[in-house]
Amino acid sequence: MWGFLLCFAATASGTILHYAFDMPAPYGLLTLPKLLGVSGGVLLTFGAAKLAWLKPKGDKTLGDVRVWGGEMVFILLLLAVAVTGLMLYAVGGSVLMPALLTLHLGAILAFFLLMPFSKMVHGFYRPTSLVRDAQLK
């Protein structure tokens, strides 16, 4: 969770730097987007890899076996987002950058398009339902 939140904060801080302060990317190593993104990417990579490693070892009868494969693919997609993001940092301004950026942004697009059909959507629906409940009271 923390890796995902740090990556989101990195994207938000980069957007603010770009549009509010007219500081377009690429950013140096000691800037907020880079510090948040690299640390978040490392945490996200380890977390998703550990989930992918643990999922086959779990008791499949505890959940709906019909969705097991979809859950595993979603975890691997999250891992792909994290790894390609870190690889973007590693390749810098090399000739691999355009292709890798396309792969990374495609993985992010697929991740967010599939999110409503996964358990991760709970992170968005729960705060919304708490706010609505508070409004009704």
N, CA, C and O atoms as a MOPAC input file, in Angstrom:
PM7 MOZYME 1SCF
protein

 N      0.82300 1    -1.18600 1     0.00000 1
 C      0.00000 1     0.00000 1     0.00000 1
 C      0.87800 1     1.26400 1     0.00000 1
 O      0.60600 1     2.21800 1    -0.72800 1
 N      1.92000 1     1.25300 1     0.81800 1
 C      2.75900 1     2.44600 1     0.90600 1
 C      3.47900 1     2.72900 1    -0.40100 1
 O      3.63800 1     3.88800 1    -0.78400 1
 N      3.91100 1     1.68600 1    -1.08300 1
 C      4.55900 1     1.88400 1    -2.37500 1
 C      3.62200 1     2.51800 1    -3.37900 1
 O      4.01000 1     3.42500 1    -4.11600 1
 N      2.37800 1     2.03900 1    -3.40900 1
 C      1.38200 1     2.60600 1    -4.31300 1
 C      1.13100 1     4.07000 1    -3.97700 1
 O      1.06200 1     4.90800 1    -4.87600 1
 N      0.99200 1     4.38600 1    -2.68900 1
 C      0.73800 1     5.77200 1    -2.28500 1
 C      1.92500 1     6.68100 1    -2.57700 1
 O      1.74100 1     7.83100 1    -2.97500 1
 N      3.14500 1     6.17300 1    -2.38100 1
 C      4.32900 1     6.98200 1    -2.69700 1
 C      4.43700 1     7.24500 1    -4.20100 1
 O      4.80700 1     8.34300 1    -4.61600 1
 N      4.11800 1     6.25000 1    -5.00500 1
 C      4.14000 1     6.45200 1    -6.45900 1
 C      3.08000 1     7.45900 1    -6.89000 1
 O      3.32400 1     8.28700 1    -7.76700 1
 N      1.91700 1     7.38600 1    -6.28000 1
 C      0.87200 1     8.35400 1    -6.58200 1
 C      1.31700 1     9.76600 1    -6.16600 1
 O      1.08500 1    10.73200 1    -6.89400 1
 N      1.95400 1     9.88000 1    -5.00200 1
 C      2.45200 1    11.17800 1    -4.54100 1
 C      3.55100 1    11.70200 1    -5.46600 1
 O      3.64800 1    12.90900 1    -5.68800 1
 N      4.37200 1    10.81100 1    -6.00200 1
 C      5.41600 1    11.22100 1    -6.94800 1
 C      4.80000 1    11.79900 1    -8.21000 1
 O      5.26000 1    12.81800 1    -8.72400 1
 N      3.76300 1    11.14700 1    -8.70300 1
 C      3.07700 1    11.63400 1    -9.89900 1
 C      2.41800 1    12.98700 1    -9.63300 1
 O      2.48700 1    13.89400 1   -10.46200 1
 N      1.78500 1    13.11000 1    -8.47900 1
 C      1.12400 1    14.37500 1    -8.12700 1
 C      2.14600 1    15.49900 1    -7.96600 1
 O      1.91800 1    16.61200 1    -8.44000 1
 N      3.26400 1    15.22000 1    -7.30500 1
 C      4.27300 1    16.26700 1    -7.12400 1
 C      4.91200 1    16.65600 1    -8.45800 1
 O      5.20800 1    17.83000 1    -8.67800 1
 N      5.12500 1    15.69600 1    -9.34100 1
 C      5.65200 1    16.01600 1   -10.67200 1
 C      4.68200 1    16.86800 1   -11.47500 1
 O      5.09600 1    17.77300 1   -12.19900 1
 N      3.39800 1    16.58000 1   -11.34700 1
 C      2.38100 1    17.37300 1   -12.03500 1
 C      2.36800 1    18.80100 1   -11.51300 1
 O      2.26800 1    19.74800 1   -12.29400 1
 N      2.46900 1    18.96100 1   -10.20400 1
 C      2.49300 1    20.30200 1    -9.60100 1
 C      3.73500 1    21.06300 1   -10.04700 1
 O      3.65300 1    22.23900 1   -10.40100 1
 N      4.88900 1    20.39100 1   -10.02800 1
 C      6.11600 1    21.06100 1   -10.47500 1
 C      6.01300 1    21.47500 1   -11.94800 1
 O      6.45900 1    22.55600 1   -12.33300 1
 N      5.42300 1    20.60700 1   -12.75300 1
 C      5.32900 1    20.89300 1   -14.18300 1
 C      4.38400 1    22.05300 1   -14.47300 1
 O      4.73900 1    22.98100 1   -15.20000 1
 N      3.17600 1    22.00000 1   -13.90400 1
 C      2.16800 1    22.98500 1   -14.27600 1
 C      2.15600 1    24.23000 1   -13.38600 1
 O      1.89600 1    25.32600 1   -13.88200 1
 N      2.42500 1    24.09300 1   -12.11100 1
 C      2.36700 1    25.25600 1   -11.21600 1
 C      3.67700 1    26.04000 1   -11.20500 1
 O      3.66500 1    27.26500 1   -11.08500 1
 N      4.81000 1    25.33900 1   -11.33100 1
 C      6.10400 1    26.00500 1   -11.23700 1
 C      6.88100 1    26.00900 1   -12.54900 1
 O      8.03600 1    26.43100 1   -12.58400 1
 N      6.25200 1    25.53900 1   -13.63300 1
 C      6.86600 1    25.51300 1   -14.96200 1
 C      8.23400 1    24.82800 1   -14.94500 1
 O      9.20400 1    25.31800 1   -15.52300 1
 N      8.28200 1    23.66800 1   -14.25600 1
 C      9.50800 1    22.86900 1   -14.18000 1
 C      9.23300 1    21.50100 1   -14.81300 1
 O      8.86000 1    20.56300 1   -14.10800 1
 N      9.41100 1    21.37700 1   -16.13200 1
 C      9.12000 1    20.09000 1   -16.77900 1
 C     10.16000 1    19.01500 1   -16.42600 1
 O     11.28400 1    19.32300 1   -16.03000 1
 N      9.76000 1    17.77200 1   -16.57700 1
 C     10.65500 1    16.63000 1   -16.35100 1
 C     11.72500 1    16.62800 1   -17.42600 1
 O     11.51500 1    17.26200 1   -18.46100 1
 N     12.81900 1    15.98300 1   -17.26000 1
 C     13.19500 1    15.07300 1   -16.18100 1
 C     13.66100 1    15.82400 1   -14.93500 1
 O     14.17200 1    16.94100 1   -15.01400 1
 N     13.47100 1    15.18000 1   -13.78600 1
 C     13.84100 1    15.76500 1   -12.50500 1
 C     15.10300 1    15.10000 1   -11.98100 1
 O     15.38200 1    13.93800 1   -12.27400 1
 N     15.85200 1    15.85300 1   -11.20600 1
 C     17.07600 1    15.33400 1   -10.60400 1
 C     16.77600 1    14.32500 1    -9.51000 1
 O     15.63000 1    14.16900 1    -9.08900 1
 N     17.82100 1    13.64100 1    -9.05400 1
 C     17.66100 1    12.58000 1    -8.05900 1
 C     17.12400 1    13.10700 1    -6.72900 1
 O     16.35400 1    12.41000 1    -6.06800 1
 N     17.49800 1    14.28600 1    -6.32800 1
 C     17.08600 1    14.80800 1    -5.02300 1
 C     15.84500 1    15.68900 1    -5.10000 1
 O     15.66700 1    16.57600 1    -4.26500 1
 N     15.00100 1    15.46300 1    -6.07100 1
 C     13.73700 1    16.19000 1    -6.16200 1
 C     12.61600 1    15.30300 1    -5.61900 1
 O     12.74000 1    14.08000 1    -5.56500 1
 N     11.53600 1    15.93800 1    -5.22500 1
 C     10.42700 1    15.21700 1    -4.61100 1
 C      9.84800 1    14.11800 1    -5.51000 1
 O      9.63800 1    13.00500 1    -5.02800 1
 N      9.58300 1    14.38400 1    -6.79500 1
 C      9.03600 1    13.29600 1    -7.62400 1
 C      9.96500 1    12.08500 1    -7.71400 1
 O      9.50400 1    10.94400 1    -7.70600 1
 N     11.26000 1    12.33300 1    -7.80000 1
 C     12.20700 1    11.22300 1    -7.93000 1
 C     12.35900 1    10.45900 1    -6.61600 1
 O     12.37800 1     9.22900 1    -6.61600 1
 N     12.46600 1    11.17700 1    -5.49800 1
 C     12.59700 1    10.50200 1    -4.20200 1
 C     11.36100 1     9.66400 1    -3.87400 1
 O     11.47500 1     8.52200 1    -3.42800 1
 N     10.19400 1    10.23700 1    -4.09800 1
 C      8.96300 1     9.50400 1    -3.82600 1
 C      8.77300 1     8.34900 1    -4.81200 1
 O      8.35500 1     7.25900 1    -4.42400 1
 N      9.08000 1     8.59300 1    -6.07900 1
 C      8.86900 1     7.57900 1    -7.10400 1
 C      9.79200 1     6.38300 1    -6.97000 1
 O      9.34900 1     5.24300 1    -7.10700 1
 N     11.06700 1     6.62200 1    -6.70400 1
 C     12.01400 1     5.51100 1    -6.57900 1
 C     11.71300 1     4.70100 1    -5.32400 1
 O     11.67000 1     3.47200 1    -5.37800 1
 N     11.50400 1     5.37100 1    -4.20300 1
 C     11.19200 1     4.61900 1    -2.97300 1
 C      9.85200 1     3.89400 1    -3.10200 1
 O      9.72800 1     2.74400 1    -2.68100 1
 N      8.86000 1     4.55100 1    -3.67400 1
 C      7.57300 1     3.89700 1    -3.89200 1
 C      7.67400 1     2.73900 1    -4.86200 1
 O      7.05100 1     1.69800 1    -4.65400 1
 N      8.45600 1     2.90700 1    -5.92600 1
 C      8.63700 1     1.83800 1    -6.90300 1
 C      9.31500 1     0.61000 1    -6.31500 1
 O      8.94300 1    -0.52200 1    -6.62400 1
 N     10.30700 1     0.83800 1    -5.47100 1
 C     10.99000 1    -0.28400 1    -4.81200 1
 C     10.02300 1    -1.01500 1    -3.88500 1
 O      9.94700 1    -2.24300 1    -3.91000 1
 N      9.28000 1    -0.25900 1    -3.06200 1
 C      8.30500 1    -0.88700 1    -2.16300 1
 C      7.21900 1    -1.62400 1    -2.93800 1
 O      6.82100 1    -2.72800 1    -2.56500 1
 N      6.74500 1    -1.01200 1    -4.01000 1
 C      5.70400 1    -1.62400 1    -4.82900 1
 C      6.21500 1    -2.89500 1    -5.50900 1
 O      5.48100 1    -3.87800 1    -5.61000 1
 N      7.44200 1    -2.88400 1    -5.96800 1
 C      8.02800 1    -4.06600 1    -6.59900 1
 C      8.12800 1    -5.21500 1    -5.60400 1
 O      7.71400 1    -6.33500 1    -5.90100 1
 N      8.67700 1    -4.93800 1    -4.42300 1
 C      8.80900 1    -5.99300 1    -3.42000 1
 C      7.45000 1    -6.48800 1    -2.94400 1
 O      7.25300 1    -7.68900 1    -2.76300 1
 N      6.50800 1    -5.56200 1    -2.74000 1
 C      5.18300 1    -5.95600 1    -2.27400 1
 C      4.43800 1    -6.80700 1    -3.29100 1
 O      3.85800 1    -7.83200 1    -2.93400 1
 N      4.44700 1    -6.39500 1    -4.54900 1
 C      3.74800 1    -7.15300 1    -5.59200 1
 C      4.43500 1    -8.49400 1    -5.84500 1
 O      3.76100 1    -9.50000 1    -6.06800 1
 N      5.75900 1    -8.52000 1    -5.81100 1
 C      6.47600 1    -9.78500 1    -6.00500 1
 C      6.16400 1   -10.75300 1    -4.86400 1
 O      5.97600 1   -11.94800 1    -5.09200 1
 N      6.11200 1   -10.24000 1    -3.65000 1
 C      5.78100 1   -11.09900 1    -2.50200 1
 C      4.34800 1   -11.62000 1    -2.60200 1
 O      4.08900 1   -12.78500 1    -2.30300 1
 N      3.41800 1   -10.76200 1    -3.02200 1
 C      2.03900 1   -11.21700 1    -3.21900 1
 C      1.95700 1   -12.30100 1    -4.29100 1
 O      1.25600 1   -13.29900 1    -4.12000 1
 N      2.67300 1   -12.10300 1    -5.39000 1
 C      2.67300 1   -13.09000 1    -6.47400 1
 C      3.29000 1   -14.40800 1    -6.01200 1
 O      2.88300 1   -15.47500 1    -6.47100 1
 N      4.25200 1   -14.34500 1    -5.12300 1
 C      4.89000 1   -15.54200 1    -4.60200 1
 C      3.99200 1   -16.25800 1    -3.59600 1
 O      3.94800 1   -17.48800 1    -3.56800 1
 N      3.27400 1   -15.49000 1    -2.76600 1
 C      2.43300 1   -16.08200 1    -1.72500 1
 C      1.09100 1   -16.60100 1    -2.24500 1
 O      0.56500 1   -17.58100 1    -1.71700 1
 N      0.53600 1   -15.96100 1    -3.26500 1
 C     -0.80700 1   -16.31300 1    -3.72900 1
 C     -0.95500 1   -17.78900 1    -4.10100 1
 O     -1.94100 1   -18.40000 1    -3.68700 1
 N     -0.04100 1   -18.39700 1    -4.85200 1
 C     -0.21200 1   -19.82700 1    -5.16400 1
 C     -0.10600 1   -20.73500 1    -3.93200 1
 O     -0.60900 1   -21.85800 1    -3.95100 1
 N      0.53000 1   -20.26900 1    -2.88500 1
 C      0.70400 1   -21.07000 1    -1.67300 1
 C     -0.52300 1   -21.02400 1    -0.77000 1
 O     -0.65200 1   -21.84500 1     0.13800 1
 N     -1.43000 1   -20.06400 1    -1.00900 1
 C     -2.60400 1   -19.90700 1    -0.16600 1
 C     -3.66900 1   -20.95700 1    -0.44200 1
 O     -3.63300 1   -21.65600 1    -1.45500 1
 N     -4.61200 1   -21.05000 1     0.48000 1
 C     -5.71800 1   -21.99000 1     0.35300 1
 C     -6.74000 1   -21.42800 1    -0.62900 1
 O     -7.40500 1   -20.43500 1    -0.33600 1
 N     -6.86400 1   -22.05700 1    -1.78600 1
 C     -7.75500 1   -21.55100 1    -2.83600 1
 C     -9.22700 1   -21.68400 1    -2.47400 1
 O    -10.07300 1   -21.02000 1    -3.07400 1
 N     -9.54000 1   -22.51900 1    -1.51700 1
 C    -10.94700 1   -22.70000 1    -1.13900 1
 C    -11.46300 1   -21.56400 1    -0.26400 1
 O    -12.66700 1   -21.46800 1    -0.02600 1
 N    -10.57000 1   -20.70300 1     0.21700 1
 C    -11.00400 1   -19.57900 1     1.05200 1
 C    -11.64000 1   -18.45900 1     0.23800 1
 O    -12.33500 1   -17.60900 1     0.79600 1
 N    -11.41800 1   -18.44600 1    -1.04500 1
 C    -11.98700 1   -17.42000 1    -1.91800 1
 C    -12.72200 1   -18.07100 1    -3.07100 1
 O    -12.86100 1   -19.29200 1    -3.13800 1
 N    -13.17700 1   -17.24600 1    -3.95400 1
 C    -13.87500 1   -17.74500 1    -5.14600 1
 C    -12.82900 1   -18.20500 1    -6.15600 1
 O    -12.05300 1   -17.39700 1    -6.66500 1
 N    -12.81100 1   -19.49000 1    -6.43900 1
 C    -11.79400 1   -20.04100 1    -7.34000 1
 C    -11.94400 1   -19.52500 1    -8.76400 1
 O    -10.99100 1   -19.57700 1    -9.54100 1
 N    -13.11800 1   -19.03000 1    -9.11600 1
 C    -13.32800 1   -18.51300 1   -10.47600 1
 C    -12.56000 1   -17.22100 1   -10.73700 1
 O    -12.28000 1   -16.90600 1   -11.89400 1
 N    -12.21400 1   -16.46900 1    -9.70400 1
 C    -11.52400 1   -15.19100 1    -9.90400 1
 C    -10.04200 1   -15.24700 1    -9.54400 1
 O     -9.35300 1   -14.23000 1    -9.61100 1
 N     -9.54300 1   -16.42900 1    -9.16300 1
 C     -8.14900 1   -16.55500 1    -8.73200 1
 C     -7.19100 1   -16.09100 1    -9.82900 1
 O     -6.25500 1   -15.34000 1    -9.55400 1
 N     -7.41300 1   -16.52400 1   -11.05000 1
 C     -6.52500 1   -16.14700 1   -12.15600 1
 C     -6.53600 1   -14.65800 1   -12.43100 1
 O     -5.49000 1   -14.06100 1   -12.68900 1
 N     -7.72100 1   -14.05100 1   -12.37700 1
 C     -7.81100 1   -12.60900 1   -12.58500 1
 C     -7.09100 1   -11.82400 1   -11.50200 1
 O     -6.46100 1   -10.80400 1   -11.78000 1
 N     -7.18400 1   -12.30000 1   -10.26500 1
 C     -6.47300 1   -11.64100 1    -9.17100 1
 C     -4.96200 1   -11.74000 1    -9.36400 1
 O     -4.22900 1   -10.78400 1    -9.11100 1
 N     -4.50600 1   -12.91000 1    -9.81600 1
 C     -3.07400 1   -13.10100 1   -10.03600 1
 C     -2.57300 1   -12.21500 1   -11.17700 1
 O     -1.49400 1   -11.63000 1   -11.08200 1
 N     -3.34400 1   -12.11800 1   -12.23700 1
 C     -2.95700 1   -11.25500 1   -13.35800 1
 C     -2.88900 1    -9.79400 1   -12.90600 1
 O     -1.99900 1    -9.05600 1   -13.32800 1
 N     -3.82000 1    -9.37500 1   -12.05500 1
 C     -3.81100 1    -8.00100 1   -11.56300 1
 C     -2.56200 1    -7.73000 1   -10.72000 1
 O     -1.96800 1    -6.65600 1   -10.81700 1
 N     -2.16600 1    -8.69800 1    -9.89700 1
 C     -0.93600 1    -8.55300 1    -9.10900 1
 C      0.27500 1    -8.45400 1   -10.03200 1
 O      1.15800 1    -7.62600 1    -9.81200 1
 N      0.31800 1    -9.29400 1   -11.06300 1
 C      1.43200 1    -9.24400 1   -12.00900 1
 C      1.44200 1    -7.94600 1   -12.80900 1
 O      2.50900 1    -7.44700 1   -13.16700 1
 N      0.26900 1    -7.39800 1   -13.08900 1
 C      0.18500 1    -6.10300 1   -13.77000 1
 C      0.72800 1    -4.99500 1   -12.87300 1
 O      1.43200 1    -4.10100 1   -13.34300 1
 N      0.40500 1    -5.05400 1   -11.59100 1
 C      0.95200 1    -4.08900 1   -10.63500 1
 C      2.47600 1    -4.21100 1   -10.56600 1
 O      3.18000 1    -3.20400 1   -10.48800 1
 N      2.97400 1    -5.43100 1   -10.59300 1
 C      4.42000 1    -5.65300 1   -10.61600 1
 C      5.03700 1    -5.07800 1   -11.89100 1
 O      6.11500 1    -4.48600 1   -11.84100 1
 N      4.37000 1    -5.24500 1   -13.02200 1
 C      4.87200 1    -4.70600 1   -14.29100 1
 C      4.92500 1    -3.18400 1   -14.24900 1
 O      5.87500 1    -2.58700 1   -14.75500 1
 N      3.92100 1    -2.55000 1   -13.65700 1
 C      3.92300 1    -1.08800 1   -13.52500 1
 C      5.12800 1    -0.64600 1   -12.70600 1
 O      5.83000 1     0.29200 1   -13.08700 1
 N      5.37100 1    -1.31900 1   -11.57900 1
 C      6.48000 1    -0.94400 1   -10.70300 1
 C      7.83100 1    -1.16400 1   -11.36600 1
 O      8.69600 1    -0.29100 1   -11.31800 1
 N      8.01500 1    -2.31900 1   -11.98000 1
 C      9.31300 1    -2.64400 1   -12.58900 1
 C      9.60700 1    -1.73900 1   -13.78200 1
 O     10.72700 1    -1.24600 1   -13.91300 1
 N      8.63100 1    -1.51000 1   -14.65000 1
 C      8.88700 1    -0.63400 1   -15.80400 1
 C      9.13500 1     0.80300 1   -15.35100 1
 O      9.91300 1     1.52000 1   -15.98100 1
 N      8.48600 1     1.23300 1   -14.27100 1
 C      8.75100 1     2.57300 1   -13.73800 1
 C     10.18000 1     2.71100 1   -13.23700 1
 O     10.83400 1     3.72300 1   -13.49000 1
 N     10.66800 1     1.70000 1   -12.52800 1
 C     12.06100 1     1.73500 1   -12.06400 1
 C     13.04100 1     1.61700 1   -13.22800 1
 O     14.11400 1     2.22000 1   -13.21200 1
 N     12.66300 1     0.83600 1   -14.23100 1
 C     13.53300 1     0.70700 1   -15.41100 1
 C     13.63700 1     2.04500 1   -16.15400 1
 O     14.68600 1     2.36400 1   -16.71400 1
 N     12.56300 1     2.81500 1   -16.16000 1
 C     12.61300 1     4.13800 1   -16.79300 1
 C     13.66900 1     5.01100 1   -16.13800 1
 O     14.40200 1     5.73700 1   -16.81100 1
 N     13.73600 1     4.93000 1   -14.81200 1
 C     14.76200 1     5.69300 1   -14.09400 1
 C     16.15200 1     5.18300 1   -14.47500 1
 O     17.08000 1     5.97300 1   -14.65000 1
 N     16.29200 1     3.87400 1   -14.60200 1
 C     17.60300 1     3.28200 1   -14.88400 1
 C     18.10800 1     3.61800 1   -16.28600 1
 O     19.30500 1     3.85000 1   -16.46100 1
 N     17.22600 1     3.64900 1   -17.29200 1
 C     17.69900 1     3.88000 1   -18.65800 1
 C     17.90600 1     5.35900 1   -18.96000 1
 O     18.53200 1     5.69900 1   -19.96400 1
 N     17.39000 1     6.24600 1   -18.10800 1
 C     17.60500 1     7.67500 1   -18.28900 1
 C     17.18600 1     8.16300 1   -19.65800 1
 O     16.06000 1     7.91200 1   -20.08700 1
 N     18.05900 1     8.84500 1   -20.34000 1
 C     17.73900 1     9.41400 1   -21.64800 1
 C     18.24900 1     8.57000 1   -22.80100 1
 O     18.54900 1     9.10300 1   -23.87000 1
 N     18.35300 1     7.26400 1   -22.60400 1
 C     18.90300 1     6.40500 1   -23.64900 1
 C     17.88100 1     6.17100 1   -24.75900 1
 O     16.76100 1     6.67900 1   -24.70800 1
 N     18.28200 1     5.40700 1   -25.74800 1
 C     17.44000 1     5.11000 1   -26.89600 1
 C     16.27200 1     4.18900 1   -26.51100 1
 O     15.28700 1     4.10200 1   -27.24300 1
 N     16.37800 1     3.51100 1   -25.38100 1
 C     15.31400 1     2.62300 1   -24.90300 1
 C     14.14000 1     3.37700 1   -24.27600 1
 O     13.06400 1     2.81300 1   -24.07600 1
 N     14.35600 1     4.63400 1   -23.97400 1
 C     13.36600 1     5.41700 1   -23.23400 1
 C     11.98400 1     5.47100 1   -23.90700 1
 O     10.99600 1     5.21300 1   -23.21900 1
 N     11.85100 1     5.78400 1   -25.18500 1
 C     10.50600 1     5.87600 1   -25.77500 1
 C      9.71900 1     4.56800 1   -25.71700 1
 O      8.53500 1     4.56600 1   -25.38300 1
 N     10.37700 1     3.46200 1   -26.04100 1
 C      9.67800 1     2.16900 1   -26.01700 1
 C      9.29700 1     1.78500 1   -24.59600 1
 O      8.19000 1     1.30200 1   -24.35800 1
 N     10.19900 1     1.99400 1   -23.66100 1
 C      9.92400 1     1.64700 1   -22.26900 1
 C      8.84400 1     2.54100 1   -21.67300 1
 O      8.01900 1     2.07900 1   -20.88500 1
 N      8.84400 1     3.81200 1   -22.04400 1
 C      7.80700 1     4.72600 1   -21.56900 1
 C      6.44400 1     4.30600 1   -22.10600 1
 O      5.44700 1     4.36700 1   -21.38600 1
 N      6.39600 1     3.88200 1   -23.35800 1
 C      5.14300 1     3.39200 1   -23.94200 1
 C      4.64400 1     2.15200 1   -23.19500 1
 O      3.45500 1     2.03900 1   -22.89600 1
 N      5.54700 1     1.23400 1   -22.89700 1
 C      5.19300 1     0.02300 1   -22.15500 1
 C      4.69800 1     0.37100 1   -20.74500 1
 O      3.70200 1    -0.18300 1   -20.27900 1
 N      5.39200 1     1.28200 1   -20.07500 1
 C      5.02100 1     1.69300 1   -18.71700 1
 C      3.64700 1     2.37500 1   -18.69400 1
 O      2.79700 1     2.04000 1   -17.86900 1
 N      3.43900 1     3.31900 1   -19.59100 1
 C      2.15200 1     4.02200 1   -19.61700 1
 C      1.01000 1     3.09100 1   -20.03000 1
 O     -0.11500 1     3.24700 1   -19.55600 1
 N      1.28900 1     2.13000 1   -20.90400 1
 C      0.28400 1     1.13300 1   -21.26700 1
 C     -0.08800 1     0.25800 1   -20.08000 1
 O     -1.25900 1    -0.06900 1   -19.88800 1
 N      0.91100 1    -0.12100 1   -19.28200 1
 C      0.64100 1    -0.92200 1   -18.08300 1
 C     -0.17700 1    -0.12400 1   -17.06800 1
 O     -1.07500 1    -0.66700 1   -16.42500 1
 N      0.13600 1     1.16400 1   -16.92700 1
 C     -0.63000 1     2.01800 1   -16.00600 1
 C     -2.06600 1     2.15900 1   -16.49700 1
 O     -3.00300 1     2.08100 1   -15.70100 1
 N     -2.24700 1     2.36500 1   -17.78700 1
 C     -3.59500 1     2.48300 1   -18.34000 1
 C     -4.39000 1     1.19600 1   -18.09300 1
 O     -5.53800 1     1.24900 1   -17.65300 1
 N     -3.78300 1     0.05200 1   -18.37400 1
 C     -4.46000 1    -1.22800 1   -18.14000 1
 C     -4.79400 1    -1.39800 1   -16.66200 1
 O     -5.87100 1    -1.88300 1   -16.31600 1
 N     -3.87300 1    -1.00200 1   -15.79600 1
 C     -4.08800 1    -1.11200 1   -14.35000 1
 C     -5.30800 1    -0.30700 1   -13.92000 1
 O     -6.16800 1    -0.81700 1   -13.20100 1
 N     -5.38700 1     0.94100 1   -14.35200 1
 C     -6.50900 1     1.78200 1   -13.93200 1
 C     -7.81600 1     1.40700 1   -14.62800 1
 O     -8.88800 1     1.60400 1   -14.05600 1
 N     -7.75400 1     0.87700 1   -15.83600 1
 C     -8.97300 1     0.41200 1   -16.49400 1
 C     -9.52800 1    -0.84600 1   -15.82300 1
 O    -10.74200 1    -1.04000 1   -15.77400 1
 N     -8.64700 1    -1.69100 1   -15.31100 1
 C     -9.07900 1    -2.92000 1   -14.65800 1
 C     -9.38500 1    -2.74100 1   -13.17300 1
 O    -10.00300 1    -3.61000 1   -12.55800 1
 N     -8.95900 1    -1.62500 1   -12.59900 1
 C     -9.14500 1    -1.42100 1   -11.15900 1
 C    -10.60100 1    -1.54100 1   -10.68700 1
 O    -10.83000 1    -2.11700 1    -9.62300 1
 N    -11.58600 1    -1.03100 1   -11.41700 1
 C    -12.96800 1    -1.18100 1   -10.93400 1
 C    -13.42600 1    -2.63200 1   -10.82300 1
 O    -14.40900 1    -2.91800 1   -10.13800 1
 N    -12.73200 1    -3.54600 1   -11.48400 1
 C    -13.10600 1    -4.95600 1   -11.44800 1
 C    -12.25000 1    -5.74900 1   -10.47500 1
 O    -12.26800 1    -6.98000 1   -10.49400 1
 N    -11.49800 1    -5.05600 1    -9.62000 1
 C    -10.60300 1    -5.72500 1    -8.68800 1
 C    -10.92900 1    -5.31100 1    -7.25800 1
 O    -11.80300 1    -4.47900 1    -7.01300 1
 N    -10.20600 1    -5.91300 1    -6.32800 1
 C    -10.39400 1    -5.58100 1    -4.92000 1
 C     -9.82200 1    -4.20000 1    -4.57700 1
 O    -10.17200 1    -3.63300 1    -3.54200 1
 N     -8.96000 1    -3.66100 1    -5.42000 1
 C     -8.33900 1    -2.36200 1    -5.12500 1
 C     -9.33400 1    -1.21400 1    -5.16100 1
 O     -9.06800 1    -0.15600 1    -4.59100 1
 N    -10.45900 1    -1.39400 1    -5.80900 1
 C    -11.44500 1    -0.32900 1    -5.88100 1
 C    -12.00200 1    -0.01400 1    -4.49100 1
 O    -12.54700 1     1.06600 1    -4.26400 1
 N    -11.86300 1    -0.95600 1    -3.57400 1
 C    -12.32800 1    -0.74200 1    -2.20200 1
 C    -11.66700 1     0.50200 1    -1.59400 1
 O    -12.28600 1     1.21300 1    -0.80200 1
 N    -10.41100 1     0.76000 1    -1.96900 1
 C     -9.70100 1     1.92900 1    -1.45600 1
 C    -10.33800 1     3.24600 1    -1.85800 1
 O    -10.13800 1     4.25800 1    -1.18600 1
 N    -11.10300 1     3.25000 1    -2.94500 1
 C    -11.79800 1     4.46300 1    -3.37400 1
 C    -13.23200 1     4.50400 1    -2.87200 1
 O    -13.73600 1     5.56500 1    -2.50400 1
 N    -13.89300 1     3.34400 1    -2.85500 1
 C    -15.29200 1     3.31200 1    -2.44300 1
 C    -15.46700 1     3.51200 1    -0.94100 1
 O    -16.43200 1     4.15000 1    -0.52000 1
 N    -14.56700 1     2.98800 1    -0.13100 1
 C    -14.72500 1     3.07600 1     1.31900 1
 C    -14.70400 1     4.52300 1     1.80900 1
 O    -15.61600 1     4.90600 1     2.54200 1
 N    -13.71200 1     5.35600 1     1.44700 1
 C    -13.76400 1     6.75200 1     1.90000 1
 C    -15.00300 1     7.49000 1     1.39000 1
 O    -15.57200 1     8.32200 1     2.09500 1
 N    -15.41200 1     7.17900 1     0.16400 1
 C    -16.60900 1     7.81600 1    -0.38600 1
 C    -17.84000 1     7.44900 1     0.42700 1
 O    -18.67400 1     8.31000 1     0.71000 1
 N    -17.96300 1     6.19200 1     0.80100 1
 C    -19.11700 1     5.77400 1     1.59100 1
 C    -19.07400 1     6.36900 1     2.98700 1
 O    -20.12600 1     6.67400 1     3.54800 1
 N    -17.88500 1     6.54500 1     3.57100 1
 C    -17.78200 1     7.17000 1     4.89600 1
 C    -18.19200 1     8.64000 1     4.84100 1
 O    -18.86700 1     9.13100 1     5.74600 1
 N    -17.79100 1     9.33800 1     3.79400 1
 C    -18.18600 1    10.74200 1     3.64000 1
 C    -19.69200 1    10.84500 1     3.45400 1
 O    -20.33500 1    11.70600 1     4.05500 1
 N    -20.25400 1     9.98400 1     2.63700 1
 C    -21.70600 1    10.00800 1     2.39800 1
 C    -22.46000 1     9.66900 1     3.68200 1
 O    -23.49300 1    10.27700 1     3.96500 1
 N    -21.97300 1     8.72800 1     4.44400 1
 C    -22.60200 1     8.37400 1     5.71200 1
 C    -22.58000 1     9.55800 1     6.68200 1
 O    -23.56300 1     9.81900 1     7.37500 1
 N    -21.44800 1    10.27000 1     6.72400 1
 C    -21.34900 1    11.44900 1     7.58600 1
 C    -22.31200 1    12.54600 1     7.13700 1
 O    -22.87700 1    13.25000 1     7.97400 1
 N    -22.50400 1    12.69900 1     5.82800 1
 C    -23.44700 1    13.69400 1     5.32300 1
 C    -24.87000 1    13.36600 1     5.73000 1
 O    -25.64200 1    14.26200 1     6.07200 1
 N    -25.22100 1    12.09500 1     5.69600 1
 C    -26.58800 1    11.68800 1     6.03600 1
 C    -26.88200 1    11.84000 1     7.52800 1
 O    -28.03400 1    12.02000 1     7.92100 1
 N    -25.85300 1    11.76900 1     8.34700 1
 C    -26.03800 1    11.92200 1     9.80100 1
 C    -26.12500 1    13.39300 1    10.12700 1
 O    -26.28200 1    13.75900 1    11.29200 1

